[in-house]
Amino acid sequence: MLIVWSGAVVPAYRPFFRELARRMRVRVLSPRGWRHGSRDFGPAGDWAESGCEIVETAYLAGGGARYLVPALPWHLWTYRPRYLYVMDEIDRASLAWHALLARLCWPPVRVVNYSLQNLRAPRYYRWHHRLATFVNQFLISRSIAASEEADAALKDNGYTGPTRVIPLWASESWFRPADAADRPGLRRVFGIRDEEIALVFAGSMAEAKGLRLLAQVLPRFPRLRVLSAGQGPLAAELPGRLGSRWRHLGSLEAEELRSLYQAGDYVILPSLTLPDWKEQIGRCLIEGILCGCIALGSDSGNIPGITLFPKATFRQGDAESLGSLLASLPFPDSDAVRTAQRRNVEERYTAVAVARATGDFLLEARPGKAAAPGAAA
């Protein structure tokens, strides 16, 4: 399998690729020039032996074309994959171009794409999105949807090929709980007092994440404190308005982000559904759970599939619903909630679980044939 990866290939992705390589030979086209690239993955020989190879190549930059790989015909000819796996939406012209090149090969290369879009027709849709959706339905062999809503959006837009719901993942080897002896020190590093309950948010500091609502409700609860990480238009406004009750840490490196989750008590995602966007996965909730937090969130998109419990979920945009949730903290059965959420993440959202589900879905196209490790795919 040849994967057109749409971003940096960072060390936290290693467990996913290694597990997928147990089922089939995997080559990943990684954009040349990212600060975190394949060089961070360790010795090349180690990867070759495991059946996975990271191939740096040029990507066109700018706008939606940033996912175009000019040398894709050469890579298809060199590696002769059975599958081209493109991390791109079915409504993108870039997917149509990659898929057309693959289908023109002889023998034709089957194309799989990954769909996050969970709205049938977002407000930004234009004629070229609809045209790309129509064309891609004839070029795509299989489609992986990140959620049940994304799967429904695919089918509502006319896609009739095989689909499978396989979410995005977080690395269980990278995100993990702190040792009990280290946690008090981590809390002191982030300025969390013993009597405080720390709510962690990581992601885009934008309106769609529902952060204004959280800032509106937070002053009612003196014991609660928010620690946030990320970039966006609200990064200066909200922390400045709430003083020490809300501390914003800006963009964090992976190790710093892991430490932030480990120091927190709850990870929260109060997202809103807008005409052009709905929460697709809620990856920060997955990462927080793996680091020992309990996940809280709104009912937007896939969030309830991670928070699981009604008491850990509130009605999006509803201050009273959020207030009732925050008033119940800490949960009297925190250990049971934490255990259930972690079990759900381990079964569905870890790198190993997602890689296994992906491999199974692709191998279904070849009934009766089990690919051995290192087999061409």
Secondary structure, 3 states (H helix, E strand, C coil): CEEECCCCCCHHHHHHHHHHCCCCCEEEEEECCCCCCHHHHCCHHHHHHHCEEEEEECCCCCHHHHHCCCCHHHHHHHHCCCEEEECCCCCCHHHHHHHHHHHCCCCCCEEEEEECCCCCCCCCCCHHHHHHHHHHHHHCCEEEECCHHHHHHHHHCCCCCCEEECCCCECCCCCCCCCCCCHHHHHHHCCCCCCCEEEEEECCCCHHHCHHHHHHHHHHCCCEEEEEECCCCCCCHHHHHHHHHEEECCCCCHHHHHHHHHHCCEEEECCCCECCECCCCCHHHHHHHHCCCEEEEECCCCCHHHHCCHHHEECCCCHHHHHHHHHCCCCCCHHHHHHHHHHHHHHHCEHHHHHHHHHHHHHCCCCCCCCCCCCCC
